[in-house]
Amino acid sequence: MSTLARNATARNATKSPKDESFPVASLVLSPDHREAVLAFYAFVRSADDIADAPDLTTAEKLTQLEAIEQALVAGDPKVPEAYGLFRIERKYDTGIAQAREMLRAFRQDAIKSRYNDWADLLDSCRFSANPAGRFLLQLHGETASAQAPADALCTALQILNHIQDCRQDHERLGRIYIPLQWMLLAGSETAFFTPAQAGTRRMVLDAVLDRVDELIDRARVLPERLQNRRLRAQSMATIALAERLSRILRRIDPAIEHARIGKLDVARAFLTGLPGLVAKQKGSDSRVTAAAVRRSGSSFRLGMQSLSHERRRAIHAVYAFCRAVDDVADGAAPASEKLDALREWRREIDRLHRAPETPIGRELSRASGLFRLPLDECHALLDGMETDSADRVRLATDDDLRLYGRRVAGSVGTLSVHIFGVPTARAFALDLGRTLQLVNILRDVDEDAARDRVYIPLSRLARLGLDDAPAPLLVSDPRFARACEALAGEARAGFAAADEALKRLDRAALKPAILMMENYRRVLDRLTARGWNERQGRLHLTTGDKLHLLTRAMRPT
């Protein structure tokens, strides 16, 4: 067996630690810990190279992987990579168990070349990536509280590497890690990699990266939970590099070109990690939710700025939750996968008062404790997102439209007025929410049609002589414009009713809602002026409109 193991590890390593996209054993770590990490890396690299060897059959790969595992357990000095890690295990009481878990993943790579869905991919990462992070934690004597964010970071890094190497893995190894069910949105896995499917491929890759970014956000709390300052600094740098690679992969097409982390990126990440050498950096959860608001570019941000710190932090949490579940519903993933993701969010809402697992969940939990949020509204919003997650969306009647608006908009309004300190304005929030949703429907007619979504009820269209049909055909019919005009009239009446209701409410406390209302009123005015027959893509407010809103935000209500 030793001879077989020696032959297995005699091949030249395909990579060194310096070739990896992310830090393996940076100089930030102490010398003793670096030695241990390098020994772990050398063993894992030798096993990974066996699993990826194009000149070995599946049976040969499995035989060689079994041989080096036995050499590791026995501490065979004739197999340097195995013996090196065996010595680390004896010194630090960690390394072998994690390496054996990763060997399980390499055996899987030898026999499996496709992953059916997101859960299948995550299960793979549980063995191919997460043990490396757990080894680092045990090596540095860290507590169990760091394990979940470390797992999230390792999984994110692994999936980023899979996307980064998707072309090479496909061409050289015949292996694809992007979930098969997601690729089938392009027609087939072959079609997914063709230049003609660049648009669909981009949507699928972005949807995958949305999930990766959620994992990175879960990992941001890791530095706060690490006691070893050197490991803390490396984790901060690694998170920064993961975020950078995600942005690069959104900008390029990895099925055509290879994304690389540059030396400048590494230097910036190193500088990002330096504060970790001095002290723990607090507040990662609130930074995650604030960043979600900032990325959105929503005009609602103007209203948020008028709130006190605690109320602003709470509304950031609500907005980030809304943004996250909306991204799930709108993403290019199979409907079943969207529903799975929304069910996971339901579980997160249900554990808010116990132990939420996401930064958004922890911030929502904090907001709920401060402002007594009616968390059933979060479930109502998720009900609406389930409607949007279908491959084809039609609303049959006006009652269905009212229910949909209540779920996706009324829920947000109800949560918001609790944070604003005027829970008695619930009726106002529900009515205004429905009005704003009507404007959303009118603004996004063509964008929704591209996803085969039509939100104007079929009963209304039938009265105009329109039968159900593929969404692009429905919205291009001249009679559809008449339905839009009628819906716009309802929205105008809704704004008038909101104006009347505000005479009896605390306008100062409701300033964020008023600014949002004025923003949407302007959108409706622009849509009406443009007309319902000649739509030219999604309407955007002018610079003058934005300046007007900014002026409104700066003066007392």
Sequence and secondary structure as in RCSB ss.txt:
>XXXX:A:sequence
MSTLARNATARNATKSPKDESFPVASLVLSPDHREAVLAFYAFVRSADDIADAPDLTTAEKLTQLEAIEQALVAG
DPKVPEAYGLFRIERKYDTGIAQAREMLRAFRQDAIKSRYNDWADLLDSCRFSANPAGRFLLQLHGETASAQAPA
DALCTALQILNHIQDCRQDHERLGRIYIPLQWMLLAGSETAFFTPAQAGTRRMVLDAVLDRVDELIDRARVLPER
LQNRRLRAQSMATIALAERLSRILRRIDPAIEHARIGKLDVARAFLTGLPGLVAKQKGSDSRVTAAAVRRSGSSF
RLGMQSLSHERRRAIHAVYAFCRAVDDVADGAAPASEKLDALREWRREIDRLHRAPETPIGRELSRASGLFRLPL
DECHALLDGMETDSADRVRLATDDDLRLYGRRVAGSVGTLSVHIFGVPTARAFALDLGRTLQLVNILRDVDEDAA
RDRVYIPLSRLARLGLDDAPAPLLVSDPRFARACEALAGEARAGFAAADEALKRLDRAALKPAILMMENYRRVLD
RLTARGWNERQGRLHLTTGDKLHLLTRAMRPT
>XXXX:A:secstr
 HHHHHHHHHS  S  GGGSSS SS TTS HHHHHHHHHHHHHHHHHHHHHH TTS HHHHHHHHHHHHHHHHHT
 TTSHHHHHHHHHHHHHS SHHHHHHHHHHHHHHHH     SHHHHHHHHHHHTHHHHHHHHHHTT  GGGHHHH
HHHHHHHHHHHHHHTHHHIIIII    S HHHHGGGSSHHHHTSGGGHHHHHHHHHHHHHHHHHHHHHHTTHHHH
   HHHHHHHHHHHHHHHHHHHHHHHS TTTS     HHHHHHHHHHHGGGGTS    HHHHHHHHHHHHHT TH
HHHHTTS HHHHHHHHHHHHHHHHHHHHHHSSS HHHHHHHHHHHHHHHHTTTT   SHHHHHHHHHHHHH   T
HHHHHHHHHHHHHTSSSEE  SHHHHHHHHIIIIIHHHHHHHHHHT GGGHHHHHHHHHHHHHHHHHHTHHHHHT
TTEE S HHHHHHTT     HHHHHHSHHHHHHHHHHHHHHHHHHHHHHHHHTTS TTTTHHHHHHHHHHHHHHH
HHHHH SS   S     HHHHHHHHHHHHS  
